[in-house]
Amino acid sequence: MSVESQEAAVPPQRAGEMTTNDRAGRRIAVFDTTLRDGEQAPGNGMGPDAKLELGLHIESLGVDTIETGFPASSPSDFKATRLLSQRLTRARFATFVRATRADVEVAVEAGGVRNHQVMVLATGSDIHLLHKRGISRAEGIREVRDTLAYARDLGITDLKVAVEDATRGAPDLLEELVAEVLDAGATTIGLGDTCGCLLPDEFADLIATVRQWAPSPIKLATHCHNDLGLATANALAGLRAGADEVEATLAGIGERAGNTSLEEVVAAIVYKGERIGLWTDVRPELMYAAYQRLADTIGMSTPRNKAIFGGNAFATQAGIHQAGMLRRPETYEYLEPERFGRHRELLVGRHSGRAIVRHLLGQLAVEPTDALVESLYEELISSRTDGHCDDLETLRTRLSARFAERCEVRA
């Protein structure tokens, strides 16, 4: 029985997995910040036309909001915002502004007011107020209130406040800030784990606390960084604790160790949505193509061990694993590659076993006698001394030519 025929035998739904027809629980909004927070990390720069092309790819995934950039920071971000504001047809676009009227003016000039969310940066910790800004708590709150009022005067109705370094903010500072920005007309509050310093339970506690201060219909958003390798775990903990929106980037690109990975959150919701009571409209099967466009655009190499998008995410050479997967792929494969626009790869390397040799011979309709299997195992596998792997097609071609020659000699 071939791998292909075995795939057809795998049940369409695995344990705990939510299908698109289930839709139980809360819908999670997705705010994609690949073009802004992702781009501002070293080496990730994108021009306006590149942002437009990638932004349209991201829109096709089904995200709710695409952050186009920081228009006041450069002519490039200004132009990218203008292009995307004119071309996006389904997703809302967002612009990043500091708490200044000038930044709002530039953002509105770039994108207009229709379908436009203005995201105002607020200072959420005394560390930042004292050492970065050199202002008091009252001054920090006052500038945000003034900026929100000014944006409303210009016709912006979708106002988000991004609380930077919220996870190191004192509770009394955060509570006062939340109360003031809600009074000033904010419709969404984003809580930033700017330095990636919290554990999942700590971030969940913060979300639950702010949820008490900002009840529905005010939206809460998670914005997590990956300094401890916990951005996805923290985002999911925040969503389960009451956040309505996740801010994420393709492949988790972003400052330092990066941001929450969009594909990881979506995968967790696809497979664990019923358990955690969440669902999203993002289409996982289209994400890998968007990632490939991103990687080409910023010249990013693909790591072997990255979840979902990694070179080895759906590849194996280990003999014990392959022996199971040749009988039934789900023995060592929980995530199904085709759900994410990928395909399964069984590679032959020095850790492979005899099962893969028998599989190759079966595909070539050659009787897999013990002597032949052992001979080919020694030649193709056990004699290897390095980490090089061959794909099955390469070995099939090689063996096919050999057995064709044998047949011709016998004839």
C-alpha positions in Angstrom: 0.0 0.0 0.0 1.5 3.3 -1.1 1.9 6.4 1.1 -0.5 8.2 -1.2 -3.2 5.6 -0.8 -2.7 5.5 3.0 -3.2 9.3 3.1 -6.7 8.7 1.7 -7.4 6.3 4.5 -6.6 8.9 7.3 -9.8 10.2 8.9 -10.5 13.8 7.9 -10.7 14.9 11.5 -8.2 14.0 14.2 -8.9 14.0 17.9 -9.8 17.4 19.3 -9.6 19.1 15.9 -12.2 21.7 15.0 -13.6 21.7 11.4 -14.9 24.8 9.7 -18.5 23.6 10.4 -18.1 23.4 14.2 -17.6 27.2 14.8 -18.3 26.8 18.5 -16.9 29.3 21.0 -15.5 32.8 20.3 -14.2 34.1 17.0 -10.7 35.5 17.3 -9.8 38.5 15.1 -6.3 38.5 13.5 -4.3 41.7 13.3 -1.3 41.1 11.0 1.7 43.3 11.7 4.2 41.7 9.3 4.5 44.9 7.3 5.2 47.1 10.3 6.6 45.3 13.4 7.9 42.5 11.3 9.6 44.8 8.9 11.3 47.0 11.5 13.7 44.3 12.6 17.1 44.4 11.0 17.3 42.9 7.6 13.5 42.8 7.0 13.1 46.1 5.0 10.4 46.2 2.3 9.7 48.9 -0.3 6.1 50.1 -0.9 5.5 47.9 -4.0 6.7 44.9 -2.1 4.5 45.7 0.8 1.5 46.1 -1.5 2.1 42.6 -3.1 2.7 40.9 0.3 -0.2 42.8 1.9 -2.6 41.5 -0.8 -1.3 37.9 -0.1 -1.9 38.4 3.6 -5.4 39.7 2.9 -6.2 36.6 1.0 -5.5 34.5 4.1 -8.6 36.0 5.8 -7.0 38.3 8.4 -9.1 41.1 9.8 -6.6 43.9 9.9 -3.3 44.6 8.1 -0.9 47.1 9.7 0.6 48.9 6.8 3.4 50.7 8.7 4.3 53.9 10.4 3.5 56.6 7.8 5.2 59.5 9.7 8.5 57.6 9.9 9.4 57.6 6.1 8.1 58.3 2.6 8.3 54.5 2.0 5.8 53.7 4.8 3.6 56.7 3.7 3.5 55.3 0.1 2.8 51.8 1.2 -0.1 52.9 3.3 -1.5 54.9 0.4 -1.2 51.9 -1.9 -2.7 49.4 0.4 -5.6 51.7 1.5 -6.6 51.8 -2.1 -6.2 48.1 -2.9 -7.4 46.2 0.1 -11.0 45.0 -0.5 -11.8 43.0 2.6 -9.3 43.6 5.4 -9.2 46.8 7.4 -5.8 48.6 7.4 -4.1 50.1 10.4 -1.4 52.7 10.8 1.0 53.1 13.7 1.3 56.6 15.2 3.0 58.0 18.2 0.9 60.1 20.6 1.2 63.2 18.6 -1.2 65.1 16.4 1.4 65.4 13.6 1.6 61.6 13.3 -2.1 61.3 13.0 -2.2 64.0 10.3 0.3 62.1 8.2 -1.5 58.8 8.7 -4.8 60.3 7.6 -3.1 62.0 4.6 -1.7 58.7 3.6 -4.7 56.5 4.0 -7.8 58.7 4.5 -10.4 57.7 7.0 -12.4 54.9 5.3 -11.6 51.5 6.6 -8.8 52.9 8.6 -7.8 52.0 12.2 -5.3 54.4 13.8 -3.2 52.7 16.4 -1.8 55.2 19.0 1.2 54.2 21.0 0.9 54.6 24.8 3.6 54.3 27.3 2.6 51.5 29.8 5.5 51.3 32.3 7.4 53.6 34.6 10.6 52.2 33.1 9.7 53.7 29.7 8.2 56.8 31.1 11.3 57.7 33.1 14.2 56.3 31.0 12.9 56.5 27.4 10.4 59.3 27.4 11.5 61.5 30.4 7.9 62.4 31.2 5.4 61.8 34.1 2.5 59.4 34.2 0.1 62.3 33.8 1.9 63.7 30.8 1.9 60.2 29.1 -1.9 59.9 29.6 -2.6 63.4 28.6 -0.8 63.1 25.2 -2.7 59.9 24.4 -6.0 61.5 25.2 -5.2 64.5 23.1 -4.1 62.3 20.1 -7.3 60.2 20.3 -9.5 63.3 20.4 -7.6 64.8 17.4 -8.0 61.6 15.4 -11.7 61.6 16.1 -11.9 65.2 14.9 -10.3 64.1 11.6 -13.0 61.4 11.1 -11.3 58.3 12.5 -13.8 56.1 14.4 -11.7 53.0 14.8 -9.1 53.9 17.5 -6.7 51.4 19.0 -4.3 52.2 21.8 -1.2 50.0 21.8 0.1 49.9 25.4 3.9 49.5 25.1 5.6 47.5 27.8 2.3 46.8 29.5 3.6 43.6 31.0 6.1 45.6 33.2 3.5 48.3 34.0 2.4 48.9 37.5 -1.3 48.0 38.0 -2.3 51.4 39.1 -0.7 53.0 36.1 -2.4 50.6 33.7 -5.8 50.9 35.3 -5.7 54.7 35.1 -4.4 54.6 31.5 -7.2 52.2 30.4 -9.9 54.3 32.1 -8.6 57.5 30.5 -8.3 56.1 26.9 -11.7 54.5 27.1 -13.1 57.8 28.1 -11.3 59.4 25.2 -12.9 57.1 22.7 -10.6 54.1 22.2 -12.3 51.1 20.8 -9.5 48.5 21.1 -6.7 48.2 23.6 -3.6 46.2 22.7 -1.4 45.0 25.5 2.2 44.6 24.6 4.6 42.1 26.1 7.2 44.3 24.5 10.3 42.6 26.0 8.8 39.1 26.0 9.2 38.8 29.7 6.1 37.0 30.9 5.1 33.4 31.3 1.7 32.3 29.9 -0.1 32.3 33.2 1.2 35.8 34.0 0.0 37.2 30.6 -3.3 35.5 31.0 -3.7 37.2 34.5 -2.9 40.6 32.9 -5.5 40.1 30.2 -8.1 38.9 32.7 -7.4 42.0 34.9 -7.7 44.5 32.0 -10.8 42.7 30.8 -12.5 43.7 34.1 -11.5 47.3 33.5 -12.5 47.2 29.8 -15.6 45.0 29.3 -17.1 44.1 26.0 -17.6 45.6 23.4 -14.2 47.1 23.9 -11.7 44.8 22.2 -8.5 43.5 23.8 -5.6 42.5 21.7 -2.4 40.5 22.5 1.0 41.7 21.2 3.7 39.3 22.3 7.4 39.0 21.7 9.4 35.9 21.6 12.4 36.6 23.8 11.7 33.6 26.0 10.4 31.6 23.1 6.8 32.0 24.5 5.2 34.4 22.2 2.7 31.9 20.8 2.0 30.3 24.2 1.5 33.8 25.7 -0.8 34.9 22.9 -3.0 31.8 23.2 -3.1 32.2 27.0 -4.2 35.8 26.5 -6.9 34.8 24.1 -8.2 32.1 26.4 -8.3 34.7 29.2 -10.6 37.0 27.3 -8.6 38.8 24.5 -10.5 39.2 21.3 -7.7 39.8 18.9 -4.1 38.4 18.3 -1.4 40.6 16.8 1.0 38.3 14.8 3.4 38.2 11.9 4.1 35.6 9.3 6.9 33.3 10.5 7.0 35.4 13.7 9.4 38.0 12.2 9.9 41.1 14.3 12.2 42.8 16.8 14.9 40.7 18.4 13.6 37.1 18.6 10.4 38.1 16.8 6.7 38.3 17.4 3.8 35.8 17.8 3.8 33.5 14.7 0.6 33.8 12.8 0.9 30.2 11.5 1.5 28.8 14.9 -1.6 30.5 16.4 -3.7 29.4 13.5 -2.5 25.8 13.7 -3.3 25.7 17.4 -6.8 27.0 16.8 -7.3 24.6 13.9 -6.4 21.5 15.9 -7.3 22.7 19.5 -10.1 25.1 18.8 -12.8 22.8 20.2 -10.8 22.4 23.5 -10.0 26.1 23.9 -13.3 27.5 22.5 -11.8 29.6 19.8 -12.0 29.9 16.0 -10.7 32.1 13.2 -11.4 32.8 9.6 -7.7 32.5 8.5 -7.2 29.9 5.8 -4.2 27.8 6.8 -3.7 26.2 3.4 -2.8 29.6 1.9 -0.2 30.6 4.6 2.8 28.8 3.2 2.6 30.6 -0.2 2.4 33.9 1.6 5.4 32.9 3.7 7.4 32.1 0.6 6.6 35.5 -0.8 7.8 37.1 2.4 11.0 35.0 2.5 11.8 36.0 -1.1 11.0 39.6 -0.5 13.3 40.1 2.5 15.9 37.4 1.6 15.2 35.3 4.6 16.4 31.7 4.7 14.1 29.0 6.0 15.3 27.3 9.2 15.0 23.5 9.4 13.2 23.4 12.7 10.5 26.1 12.5 7.0 24.9 13.2 4.7 24.8 10.1 7.1 26.7 7.7 10.4 25.0 8.6 12.3 22.9 6.1 11.9 19.8 8.2 8.4 20.5 9.6 7.0 17.7 7.5 10.1 15.8 6.7 11.7 12.7 8.3 14.7 10.4 7.7 14.5 8.3 10.9 13.9 4.7 10.2 11.6 4.0 13.1 9.4 7.0 12.2 9.3 6.1 8.5 8.4 2.5 9.3 5.3 3.8 11.1 4.5 6.5 8.6 4.6 4.2 5.6 1.8 2.2 7.3 -0.2 5.2 8.5 1.2 8.8 8.4 -0.4 9.9 11.6 1.7 7.5 13.7 4.4 10.3 13.7 2.5 13.2 12.2 -0.1 15.2 14.1 -0.3 18.2 11.8 -1.3 17.3 8.3 1.0 19.0 5.7 -1.7 19.5 3.1 -3.7 21.6 5.6 -0.8 24.2 5.5 0.0 24.1 1.8 2.9 21.7 2.4 3.7 18.1 1.5 5.1 15.1 3.3 8.8 14.2 2.7 10.3 10.9 3.5 14.0 11.4 3.0 16.7 8.7 2.9 19.7 9.3 5.1 22.0 7.4 7.4 19.3 7.1 10.1 16.8 5.5 7.7 15.9 1.9 7.8 15.0 -1.1 5.7 11.4 -0.2 5.5 12.1 2.7 3.2 14.1 0.4 0.9 11.2 -2.0 0.7 8.9 0.9 0.0 11.1 2.0 -2.9 11.3 -1.5 -4.4 7.5 -1.8 -4.1 7.1 1.4 -6.1 9.3 -0.1 -8.8 7.4 -3.4 -8.8 10.6 -5.2 -7.8 10.4 -8.2 -5.4 11.9 -7.1 -2.1 13.8 -10.2 -1.2 15.8 -10.1 2.1 19.1 -10.4 0.2 18.2 -7.5 -2.1 16.9 -5.3 0.7 20.0 -5.9 2.8 22.3 -5.2 -0.2 20.5 -1.9 -0.9 20.4 -1.0 2.7 24.1 -1.3 3.0 24.7 0.6 -0.2 22.2 3.4 0.2 21.9 3.9 4.0 24.3 2.2 6.4 27.4 3.2 4.4 26.7 6.9 4.8 28.9 8.9 7.1 27.5 12.4 6.8 24.1 14.2 7.2 23.2 14.3 3.6 19.7 13.0 2.6 18.2 12.1 -0.7 14.6 12.5 -1.6 12.7 9.4 -2.8 12.3 10.6 -6.3 16.1 10.8 -6.7 16.6 7.3 -5.4 13.6 6.0 -7.4 15.2 7.3 -10.6 18.5 5.8 -9.7 17.1 2.4 -8.9 14.8 2.4 -11.8 17.7 2.9 -14.2 19.6 0.1 -12.5 16.8 -2.4 -12.6 16.0 -1.5 -16.2 19.6 -2.3 -17.1 19.3 -5.7 -15.4 16.2 -6.5 -17.3 17.9 -5.6 -20.6 20.9 -7.8 -19.8 18.6 -10.7 -19.0 16.6 -10.2 -22.2 
